[in-house]
């Protein structure tokens, strides 16, 4: 069954919504994978560090919180894009949703990897040398910004 969408003179193919749905899916799945990796990797560093310095546990939660924010980026873009999926969706909008989802998802995956690695090494290093804390936070901010770049591009693509 062909949808009611007509672009120019040709009707949109029935598989058009598939690409938009894959964009929503990739936004949340890849960003959550990055957040999960960042949380797990940083969590192992916190567990190892807490054996020597249990008073630093709360201070060392920052990488885990920053990794969790990455998943929120994918959620925001996914919610925005799912509202565009309806009958009559044209192919161009569907591909924009796919591109936006891949943009935020894959950049969130990369950011989560970076946060996990830096968080693990950073909290272990901070347990030995407390002056490393500020440097760790700065590097974590730069890693978080990678996900934010993907969010900005995804928002531009999905609202344009």
trRosetta pair geometry for C-beta under 8 A, 3 or more apart (Angstrom, degrees):
i j d omega theta_ij theta_ji phi_ij phi_ji
1 14 6.2 104 74 -102 55 133
2 11 4.7 38 174 137 132 145
2 12 7.5 144 -170 70 86 55
2 13 7.5 -71 -125 -132 84 30
2 14 6.1 -107 -105 -59 42 91
3 11 7.2 164 63 176 60 101
3 12 5.6 -28 60 73 110 105
3 14 6.3 140 -22 -107 88 60
3 16 6.9 -86 21 37 140 127
3 87 5.6 -171 -153 -162 112 76
3 88 5.8 -163 153 -73 116 38
3 89 7.3 -9 126 35 167 66
4 87 6.0 49 25 154 107 106
4 88 4.9 -35 75 -83 94 94
5 11 6.6 112 82 -164 66 65
5 12 3.7 1 87 10 124 128
5 16 7.0 -55 46 49 155 168
5 87 7.7 -161 -38 160 90 59
5 88 4.3 140 -70 -153 82 51
5 89 6.3 -69 -66 59 147 28
5 90 5.3 178 -170 -80 135 66
6 9 7.5 -21 -175 -151 102 16
6 10 7.4 165 -152 85 66 30
6 11 5.7 -41 -99 -101 71 60
6 12 7.3 -123 -75 -14 25 81
7 10 6.4 -21 68 67 77 80
7 12 6.3 74 -2 -65 104 90
7 90 5.1 95 -61 -138 125 123
7 91 7.1 -92 6 21 155 94
7 92 7.5 133 -118 -3 156 108
12 16 4.8 -3 163 -43 116 154
12 88 7.6 118 29 -155 140 36
12 89 7.1 -163 141 87 165 53
12 90 5.5 -142 -85 -124 138 51
12 91 5.7 -176 -136 -36 101 86
13 16 5.6 140 70 -42 70 88
13 91 7.2 53 28 -78 90 116
15 18 4.8 -26 -178 7 77 128
15 19 7.8 75 140 -20 82 87
16 19 6.8 -55 -171 24 41 103
16 20 7.5 28 145 -6 68 107
16 89 5.4 178 124 93 118 95
16 90 6.9 -93 -167 -176 146 16
16 91 5.2 -103 -125 -85 108 66
16 94 4.9 -155 178 -39 78 159
17 20 5.4 -60 -156 42 52 112
17 21 5.9 51 149 -22 81 105
17 85 5.6 88 -147 -153 105 101
17 89 5.4 100 -83 50 79 143
17 94 6.5 -127 -101 -113 25 123
18 21 5.8 -59 -148 39 30 109
18 22 6.3 29 154 -19 66 107
18 94 7.6 48 57 -171 52 132
19 22 5.6 -52 -146 37 32 112
19 23 6.5 40 150 -24 62 101
19 91 7.7 58 36 -152 144 65
19 94 4.2 87 71 154 111 104
19 95 5.7 -16 142 -79 148 51
19 97 6.8 125 121 70 80 100
19 98 4.5 -56 173 -49 91 130
20 23 5.5 -49 -153 29 34 116
20 24 6.7 34 150 -16 65 100
20 81 6.6 -169 -172 169 89 107
20 84 6.6 -129 -157 95 138 104
20 85 4.9 167 118 -91 136 102
20 89 6.2 -72 -14 174 152 154
20 93 7.0 8 -85 122 124 81
20 94 4.3 -89 -42 -133 94 71
20 97 3.9 43 -130 72 74 152
20 98 6.7 -92 -85 -44 32 77
21 24 5.7 -50 -151 36 36 110
21 25 6.2 37 150 -18 66 108
21 85 6.4 77 -67 -117 76 153
22 25 5.4 -52 -142 41 34 115
22 26 6.0 32 159 -18 68 106
22 98 5.7 19 84 -113 99 97
22 101 7.0 171 119 78 56 153
23 26 6.0 -54 -140 39 26 104
23 27 6.4 34 156 -26 61 104
23 81 5.8 -116 109 173 114 158
23 94 7.8 179 -6 -178 129 53
23 96 8.0 23 -107 103 167 42
23 97 3.7 167 59 137 158 76
23 98 3.9 -119 -68 -88 105 33
23 99 7.0 -17 -116 25 122 34
23 100 5.9 54 -175 60 126 80
23 101 3.1 163 -176 0 62 131
23 102 6.9 -73 -125 -18 73 74
24 27 5.8 -53 -152 28 29 115
24 28 6.9 9 160 -3 63 106
24 78 4.7 92 -158 -143 78 81
24 81 5.0 -160 -82 93 89 120
24 82 5.2 79 -119 -70 146 85
24 85 7.4 -60 -27 -29 140 137
24 97 6.8 -18 -40 172 77 115
24 101 5.8 -93 -46 -96 18 137
25 28 6.6 -70 -153 43 28 95
25 29 5.7 14 163 -12 69 120
25 101 7.0 50 53 -178 48 148
26 29 5.9 -58 -126 45 29 105
26 30 5.5 16 -180 -7 69 116
26 98 7.5 57 28 -153 135 62
26 101 4.3 102 68 139 96 111
26 102 5.3 -4 123 -79 146 60
26 105 4.5 -122 147 6 77 168
26 106 7.8 -9 165 -37 111 82
27 30 7.1 -64 -139 41 10 96
27 31 6.3 -3 167 -4 52 120
27 74 4.5 159 155 -156 73 81
27 75 8.0 171 132 -53 106 18
27 77 4.6 -136 -157 92 143 114
27 78 4.5 -177 89 -65 129 87
27 81 7.0 143 -7 23 154 141
27 100 7.1 -4 -79 119 123 78
27 101 3.8 -93 -42 -139 91 78
27 102 7.8 -70 -68 -34 65 25
27 104 5.1 29 -136 74 90 116
27 105 4.8 -126 -110 -55 28 101
27 154 7.0 110 -116 -149 117 150
28 31 6.2 -65 -139 45 24 104
28 32 5.9 21 164 -17 64 115
28 71 7.8 45 -154 -162 66 77
28 74 4.6 142 -101 144 39 116
28 75 6.1 68 -110 -83 96 55
28 78 4.6 19 -48 -60 104 154
28 105 7.4 -34 19 -99 21 107
29 32 6.0 -63 -147 40 23 107
29 33 6.4 26 155 -22 62 106
29 74 7.8 -150 26 -179 30 149
29 105 6.6 22 65 -143 68 130
30 33 5.5 -49 -146 32 33 114
30 34 6.6 34 155 -17 64 102
30 74 6.9 176 69 -105 70 140
30 102 7.7 61 14 -135 157 45
30 104 7.9 140 77 104 112 61
30 105 3.0 84 55 173 125 99
30 106 5.5 -34 163 -66 154 45
30 108 6.0 121 118 67 85 104
30 109 4.6 -64 177 -45 92 116
31 34 5.7 -51 -151 36 34 112
31 35 6.3 34 150 -17 65 106
31 70 5.5 -164 -171 148 87 82
31 71 5.4 140 131 -115 97 41
31 73 5.6 -150 -144 75 145 91
31 74 2.8 -169 38 -37 147 132
31 75 7.6 -126 90 -20 141 62
31 104 6.1 -19 -62 138 127 88
31 105 5.2 -99 -32 -120 79 55
31 108 3.3 2 -115 109 77 163
31 109 6.9 -99 -87 -46 33 65
31 112 7.6 142 -163 -34 45 128
31 147 7.3 97 -132 -145 99 117
32 35 5.4 -51 -141 40 36 112
32 36 6.0 39 156 -22 67 105
32 71 4.9 59 -97 -121 64 105
32 74 6.3 -105 -31 64 73 152
33 36 5.7 -53 -144 36 28 111
33 37 6.4 27 156 -17 63 106
33 109 5.6 6 84 -110 106 97
33 112 7.0 164 106 69 56 158
34 37 5.9 -56 -147 37 30 108
34 38 6.2 28 156 -16 65 109
34 67 7.5 -152 134 -157 72 84
34 70 5.1 -98 103 144 113 146
34 71 7.8 -175 70 -66 83 68
34 108 4.5 -178 40 138 147 71
34 109 3.9 -150 -61 -111 110 31
34 110 6.9 -28 -115 25 134 27
34 111 5.8 61 170 65 142 72
34 112 2.4 158 169 8 76 133
34 113 6.4 -73 -135 -21 86 68
34 115 7.9 83 164 31 93 113
34 147 7.3 169 117 -92 152 121
35 38 5.8 -56 -145 40 30 111
35 39 6.1 30 157 -19 65 109
35 67 5.0 129 -149 158 61 79
35 68 5.7 81 -160 -107 119 31
35 69 7.8 -179 -111 52 114 35
35 70 4.4 -173 -74 73 90 105
35 71 3.8 -39 -18 -43 164 99
35 108 7.1 -25 -36 170 85 109
35 112 5.2 -99 -52 -108 29 129
36 39 5.8 -55 -145 38 29 110
36 40 6.1 25 159 -16 65 110
36 67 8.0 180 -22 159 10 121
36 112 7.3 32 41 -176 48 145
37 40 5.9 -57 -142 40 28 107
37 41 5.9 21 163 -13 66 112
37 67 7.8 -144 76 -153 55 129
37 109 7.9 58 23 -155 135 66
37 112 5.0 99 59 138 99 112
37 113 5.9 -7 111 -86 141 59
37 116 5.0 -78 134 -41 80 157
38 41 6.1 -56 -137 41 24 105
38 42 6.0 17 165 -10 62 114
38 63 6.8 -141 172 163 95 91
38 64 7.6 158 129 -118 87 40
38 66 7.3 -101 158 95 141 81
38 67 2.9 -173 107 -120 123 124
38 70 6.6 103 19 16 149 143
38 111 7.7 -20 -62 121 142 67
38 112 4.0 -117 -26 -161 111 72
38 113 7.1 -92 -67 -48 83 15
38 114 7.9 -7 -98 64 110 48
38 115 3.9 20 -136 86 128 110
38 116 4.0 -129 -113 -54 45 86
38 119 6.6 87 -170 13 81 141
39 42 6.2 -62 -141 45 22 104
39 43 5.8 27 158 -26 62 115
39 64 5.3 66 -128 -140 74 80
39 67 4.7 -168 -54 103 68 143
39 68 6.7 68 -76 -60 117 78
39 116 7.5 -45 15 -96 26 99
40 43 5.6 -57 -143 36 25 115
40 44 6.7 26 158 -20 61 101
40 116 6.9 6 64 -131 69 127
41 44 6.1 -51 -154 29 30 108
41 45 7.0 28 149 -14 60 104
41 116 3.0 76 52 -177 137 106
41 117 6.3 -31 152 -61 151 41
41 119 6.5 113 104 68 92 105
41 120 4.8 -76 157 -46 87 124
42 45 5.6 -56 -155 37 38 113
42 46 6.3 39 149 -21 70 104
42 63 3.8 -164 -130 110 145 124
42 64 5.1 -160 99 -65 133 71
42 67 6.3 -160 10 -20 137 140
42 115 6.9 -38 -48 140 127 84
42 116 5.6 -115 -31 -128 80 54
42 119 3.3 -24 -103 122 106 138
42 120 5.7 -121 -96 -58 40 64
42 123 6.9 95 -161 -4 78 134
43 46 5.5 -50 -145 35 35 112
43 47 6.3 36 155 -20 66 103
43 64 6.3 74 -67 -93 82 119
44 47 5.6 -50 -146 35 33 112
44 48 6.4 31 155 -16 65 105
44 120 6.2 5 73 -121 92 111
45 48 5.9 -56 -147 39 31 108
45 49 6.0 27 156 -17 66 112
45 60 7.6 -141 113 177 97 127
45 63 7.7 20 62 57 133 153
45 119 6.0 174 42 127 145 72
45 120 3.5 -180 -50 -140 128 53
45 121 6.9 -86 -115 -24 142 22
45 122 7.3 60 157 55 157 62
45 123 4.4 118 134 58 114 114
45 124 5.2 -100 -156 -35 97 94
46 49 5.7 -58 -142 41 29 110
46 50 6.0 33 159 -29 65 109
46 57 6.4 82 -175 -139 105 71
46 60 4.9 158 -114 120 95 126
46 61 7.2 56 -113 -83 148 52
46 64 7.3 -22 -28 -38 147 122
46 123 5.5 -32 -80 140 61 164
47 50 5.9 -52 -142 28 26 113
47 51 7.6 40 155 -30 55 93
48 51 6.4 -46 -170 10 35 113
48 124 6.1 -3 94 -97 120 105
49 52 6.4 -70 -168 44 45 98
49 53 6.1 -38 165 51 82 97
49 56 6.4 -75 144 87 119 122
49 57 7.9 161 97 -90 101 61
49 60 6.1 165 83 -106 148 170
49 123 4.9 -108 -21 140 158 97
49 124 5.3 -139 -73 -95 102 50
49 126 7.4 22 -142 67 147 87
49 127 4.2 -167 -150 -49 99 141
50 53 6.9 -86 -122 74 31 54
50 54 5.1 56 -169 -105 79 63
50 56 7.3 -147 -97 68 63 81
50 57 5.0 41 -106 -84 115 102
50 60 7.8 -139 -63 48 89 147
51 54 7.7 45 -91 -61 7 84
52 127 5.5 96 79 170 122 131
53 56 4.5 25 125 10 114 117
53 127 4.5 -174 21 -142 132 95
54 57 5.9 -9 -169 -28 55 112
56 59 5.0 -64 -160 51 65 115
56 60 5.4 63 142 -27 88 111
56 123 7.6 156 134 -162 120 89
56 126 6.7 173 -174 117 146 109
56 127 6.0 -166 56 -97 157 78
57 60 5.9 -69 -149 40 25 107
57 61 7.1 44 152 -45 61 92
58 61 5.8 -32 -160 -4 38 118
59 62 7.3 -21 167 -16 46 106
59 126 7.8 -138 117 139 117 144
59 133 7.3 -37 160 -132 122 134
60 63 7.3 -23 174 17 65 99
60 123 4.2 76 -148 -131 120 122
60 126 6.8 176 -94 72 100 137
61 64 5.2 -59 -168 41 63 116
61 65 6.0 63 138 -24 86 102
62 65 5.7 -56 -146 36 33 111
62 66 6.3 30 158 -17 67 107
62 119 7.8 -161 90 -124 74 104
62 137 6.7 -32 138 -106 157 90
62 140 6.8 98 131 112 108 171
63 66 5.6 -57 -145 40 33 111
63 67 6.3 36 155 -22 66 104
63 115 5.7 157 -162 174 89 90
63 116 7.5 122 166 -100 122 31
63 118 7.1 -173 -117 94 126 82
63 119 2.7 117 -163 -120 161 126
63 120 7.8 -151 129 -34 167 45
63 122 6.8 145 -57 61 134 127
63 123 6.8 -104 8 -37 132 115
63 136 7.9 -65 -59 161 110 112
63 140 5.9 -124 -100 -117 78 136
64 67 5.7 -52 -149 34 31 112
64 68 6.6 34 151 -21 62 105
64 119 7.2 132 -45 -170 54 153
65 68 5.7 -55 -154 33 33 114
65 69 6.9 40 149 -27 63 99
66 69 5.7 -44 -155 22 37 116
66 70 7.6 50 147 -27 59 93
66 115 5.5 -157 107 -142 111 136
66 119 7.6 -174 56 -76 117 127
66 140 5.5 123 46 171 175 115
66 143 7.6 81 143 85 134 106
66 144 5.2 -91 -169 -81 113 123
67 70 5.8 -40 -167 13 42 117
67 71 7.9 40 144 -14 62 95
67 112 5.7 79 -145 -132 90 80
67 115 4.8 177 -80 112 85 141
67 116 6.6 69 -99 -65 135 76
67 119 7.2 -57 -40 -22 118 159
68 71 5.9 -48 -165 27 47 110
68 72 7.1 49 142 -20 68 100
69 72 5.4 -49 -158 29 45 117
69 73 7.0 55 146 -26 68 94
69 144 6.7 22 79 -144 131 116
69 147 7.6 138 108 93 90 148
70 73 5.8 -45 -162 21 38 115
70 74 7.4 31 148 -10 63 101
70 108 4.6 135 -180 -156 100 94
70 111 5.4 -180 -111 94 127 118
70 112 5.1 -169 99 -68 170 93
70 115 7.2 -149 -34 10 135 149
70 144 7.4 -130 -68 -132 90 72
70 147 4.7 -114 -121 -118 88 164
71 74 5.9 -55 -158 38 41 109
71 75 6.3 43 146 -22 70 107
71 108 7.4 115 -78 -176 35 137
72 75 5.3 -54 -147 37 37 116
72 76 6.3 41 155 -24 69 102
73 76 6.0 -53 -151 31 28 111
73 77 6.7 18 156 -9 62 107
73 104 5.6 -158 141 -168 102 112
73 108 5.6 -174 75 -88 125 122
73 147 5.4 176 10 161 165 108
73 148 7.2 -132 -103 -91 140 45
73 150 7.0 82 152 86 140 100
73 151 4.4 -98 -153 -80 113 121
74 77 6.0 -59 -147 42 32 105
74 78 6.0 34 155 -22 67 111
74 104 5.5 159 -96 130 62 114
74 105 5.8 72 -113 -92 116 69
74 108 5.5 -62 -48 -8 107 171
75 78 5.6 -57 -144 38 28 113
75 79 6.3 27 159 -18 65 106
76 79 6.1 -58 -151 35 26 107
76 80 6.5 25 153 -17 62 107
76 151 7.1 38 70 -145 127 113
77 80 5.7 -55 -149 37 33 112
77 81 6.2 23 158 -13 67 111
77 100 6.0 -163 -171 149 122 105
77 101 6.6 165 130 -98 123 56
77 104 4.6 161 2 18 162 166
77 151 6.6 -143 -49 -133 117 70
77 154 4.5 -17 -120 139 140 139
77 155 6.9 -111 -101 -66 92 66
77 158 6.5 161 -155 -15 85 156
78 81 6.0 -63 -143 42 27 104
78 82 6.1 29 161 -27 66 107
78 101 7.2 69 -88 -114 73 99
79 82 6.0 -49 -138 29 28 110
79 83 7.2 32 160 -21 57 102
80 83 6.5 -65 -171 27 30 110
80 84 7.7 23 142 -17 61 105
80 155 7.3 50 60 -117 174 71
80 158 5.3 92 118 130 122 145
80 159 7.4 -53 175 -63 134 87
81 84 5.6 -54 -162 27 48 113
81 85 7.3 49 147 -28 71 98
81 97 4.7 122 -156 -140 123 104
81 100 6.3 173 -78 87 132 132
81 101 6.6 -65 14 -62 173 100
81 158 5.2 -91 -79 -136 89 133
82 85 5.8 -46 -157 19 45 114
84 89 7.0 95 145 -118 82 113
84 93 6.2 -143 166 167 129 122
84 97 6.3 -162 77 -78 135 129
84 158 7.3 -148 -17 -167 147 91
85 89 6.1 -16 -135 -70 49 150
85 97 7.5 82 -64 -123 93 172
86 89 6.2 136 59 -52 50 96
89 93 5.8 -119 -168 80 83 121
89 94 5.6 94 145 -62 115 99
90 93 5.2 89 62 13 80 102
90 94 7.0 -144 99 -7 40 93
91 94 5.4 -57 -147 38 34 116
91 95 6.3 30 157 -16 68 105
92 95 6.0 -57 -148 38 29 106
92 96 6.4 33 151 -21 63 105
93 96 5.4 -51 -147 34 34 115
93 97 6.5 37 152 -20 64 102
94 97 5.8 -52 -153 33 31 112
94 98 6.7 32 148 -18 63 104
95 98 5.4 -48 -147 35 39 115
95 99 6.3 38 154 -17 67 104
96 99 5.7 -54 -146 40 31 110
96 100 6.1 31 155 -19 65 108
96 157 5.1 -174 -170 170 88 91
96 158 6.5 152 140 -96 103 44
96 160 7.1 -143 -153 69 144 91
97 100 5.7 -53 -142 38 30 111
97 101 6.2 30 158 -19 63 108
97 157 8.0 171 -78 130 25 105
97 158 6.3 69 -103 -112 62 91
98 101 5.9 -58 -148 37 27 110
98 102 6.3 22 157 -13 64 108
99 102 5.9 -57 -145 41 30 107
99 103 6.1 36 154 -27 64 108
99 157 5.4 -123 97 -171 107 156
100 103 5.5 -52 -146 31 30 117
100 104 6.6 14 163 -5 65 104
100 153 7.4 -170 -124 120 66 73
100 154 3.9 101 -167 -149 82 74
100 155 7.6 123 -148 -40 120 20
100 157 4.0 -166 -76 86 98 121
100 158 4.3 74 -123 -51 172 96
101 104 6.5 -60 -145 43 27 96
101 105 5.7 21 161 -15 65 121
101 154 7.1 98 -62 -134 24 120
102 105 5.7 -62 -133 46 26 110
102 106 5.6 13 176 -8 67 114
103 106 6.9 -61 -136 40 13 95
103 107 6.3 2 166 -4 55 116
103 150 4.9 172 150 -157 73 82
103 153 4.7 -120 177 98 145 116
103 154 4.6 -176 82 -68 117 86
103 157 6.7 130 10 13 150 145
104 107 6.2 -64 -140 46 25 104
104 108 5.9 29 159 -22 63 114
104 147 7.6 53 -160 -167 68 73
104 150 4.4 140 -110 139 40 104
104 151 5.3 68 -118 -87 106 51
104 153 7.6 -169 -59 68 71 86
104 154 3.9 -17 -39 -36 109 156
105 108 5.7 -61 -148 37 24 111
105 109 6.4 27 153 -22 63 104
105 150 7.5 -140 25 166 29 143
106 109 5.3 -44 -146 30 37 116
106 110 6.6 36 154 -16 64 101
106 150 6.9 -172 68 -122 65 144
107 110 5.7 -50 -148 38 36 111
107 111 6.2 37 152 -19 66 107
107 146 5.7 -158 -175 151 91 78
107 147 5.4 149 128 -114 92 42
107 149 5.9 -133 -164 77 151 88
107 150 2.7 -177 49 -47 143 137
107 151 7.7 -124 85 -21 132 59
107 153 7.9 115 -14 37 152 122
108 111 5.5 -53 -140 40 32 111
108 112 6.1 36 157 -22 65 106
108 147 4.6 64 -101 -128 61 106
108 150 6.1 -117 -32 74 71 149
109 112 5.8 -54 -148 35 27 112
109 113 6.7 30 153 -19 61 103
110 113 5.8 -53 -152 33 32 112
110 114 6.5 29 152 -16 65 106
110 146 5.6 -100 102 147 107 139
110 147 7.7 -177 69 -68 78 71
111 114 5.7 -55 -148 39 33 110
111 115 6.1 32 155 -19 68 107
111 143 5.6 129 -154 162 71 75
111 144 6.2 79 -169 -120 123 27
111 145 7.9 -175 -117 59 122 32
111 146 4.1 -179 -82 79 94 105
111 147 3.5 -76 14 -41 166 97
111 150 7.7 -128 -17 13 125 125
112 115 5.7 -52 -140 38 31 110
112 116 6.2 33 158 -21 63 107
112 147 7.5 75 -37 -71 70 128
113 116 5.9 -58 -150 35 27 112
113 117 6.4 19 159 -13 64 108
114 117 6.1 -59 -146 39 29 105
114 118 6.0 17 162 -7 66 114
114 143 3.6 -165 116 -137 120 116
114 146 6.4 90 25 22 148 148
115 118 6.1 -62 -138 47 26 104
115 119 5.5 28 162 -23 65 116
115 140 6.0 65 -127 -141 81 83
115 143 4.8 165 -65 123 69 138
115 144 6.7 66 -80 -68 120 72
116 119 5.8 -56 -136 39 22 110
116 120 6.2 23 163 -21 61 107
117 120 6.0 -54 -148 33 26 110
117 121 6.5 10 161 -2 62 110
118 121 6.2 -63 -144 48 29 100
118 122 5.4 30 159 -26 67 120
118 136 6.7 153 163 -153 96 77
118 139 5.0 -156 -153 121 142 119
118 140 5.7 -173 111 -78 133 70
118 143 5.8 -157 18 -31 145 151
119 122 5.6 -56 -131 40 23 113
119 123 6.2 16 172 -14 63 106
119 136 7.7 97 -109 -177 42 113
119 140 6.6 72 -72 -101 82 116
120 123 6.8 -62 -148 35 18 98
120 124 6.6 11 157 -9 57 113
121 124 5.9 -65 -150 43 30 110
121 125 6.0 27 156 -18 68 113
122 125 5.7 -59 -144 40 27 108
122 126 6.0 28 158 -22 65 108
122 132 6.7 -169 -153 140 69 113
122 133 7.9 97 174 -119 100 41
122 135 7.9 -159 -130 96 105 81
122 136 3.3 113 -156 -133 127 126
122 139 7.1 -168 -80 63 133 125
122 140 7.1 -58 -7 -49 171 109
123 126 5.5 -48 -138 35 33 114
123 127 6.7 43 156 -27 61 98
123 136 7.4 123 -54 -165 49 161
124 127 5.9 -50 -159 24 31 114
124 128 7.3 16 150 -6 60 105
125 128 5.9 -65 -157 42 39 103
125 129 6.1 -33 168 44 77 95
125 132 4.6 -83 126 119 110 169
125 136 7.1 168 68 -68 116 124
126 129 7.0 -82 -125 73 27 55
126 130 6.1 51 -170 -119 72 42
126 132 4.9 -133 -85 77 64 104
126 133 4.8 77 -127 -76 122 77
126 136 6.1 -59 -55 -7 118 152
128 132 7.9 34 68 8 79 137
129 132 5.0 83 92 -17 97 108
130 133 6.0 -12 -177 -19 59 114
131 134 7.3 -38 -178 21 54 100
131 135 7.9 44 137 -1 67 110
132 135 5.4 -66 -162 48 55 113
132 136 5.7 59 144 -29 84 105
133 136 5.7 -56 -149 33 29 112
133 137 6.5 29 155 -19 65 105
134 137 5.7 -53 -150 34 33 112
134 138 6.6 33 152 -19 65 104
135 138 5.7 -53 -149 35 33 111
135 139 6.4 28 156 -14 66 106
136 139 5.9 -59 -149 39 31 107
136 140 6.2 33 152 -20 66 108
137 140 5.6 -55 -147 37 31 114
137 141 6.5 36 152 -24 64 102
138 141 5.7 -51 -151 30 32 113
138 142 6.7 30 152 -15 63 102
139 142 5.7 -52 -151 36 36 111
139 143 6.5 37 149 -18 66 104
140 143 5.5 -53 -148 37 34 113
140 144 6.3 38 152 -22 66 104
141 144 5.6 -52 -147 35 32 113
141 145 6.5 40 152 -27 63 102
142 145 5.7 -47 -150 25 33 117
142 146 7.6 47 149 -28 57 90
143 146 5.9 -40 -169 11 40 115
144 147 6.0 -55 -169 35 47 108
144 148 6.5 46 139 -20 73 107
145 148 5.0 -53 -146 38 44 118
145 149 6.4 55 153 -28 70 94
146 149 5.9 -45 -155 25 31 113
146 150 7.2 28 149 -11 59 102
147 150 5.7 -55 -157 37 39 111
147 151 6.4 42 147 -22 69 104
148 151 5.3 -50 -148 34 37 116
148 152 6.5 40 154 -22 67 101
149 152 5.9 -52 -150 32 31 110
149 153 6.6 26 155 -12 64 106
150 153 5.9 -56 -146 40 32 108
150 154 6.0 33 155 -20 66 110
151 154 5.7 -58 -145 39 28 112
151 155 6.3 28 157 -19 65 106
152 155 5.9 -55 -148 35 28 109
152 156 6.5 28 153 -17 63 106
153 156 5.7 -55 -150 36 32 112
153 157 6.2 28 154 -16 66 109
154 157 5.8 -57 -144 41 31 108
154 158 5.9 17 162 -12 67 113
155 158 6.1 -60 -135 43 27 102
155 159 6.0 6 170 -2 65 115
156 159 6.7 -71 -140 45 19 94
156 160 5.9 22 165 -30 61 120
157 160 6.1 -58 -137 28 22 113
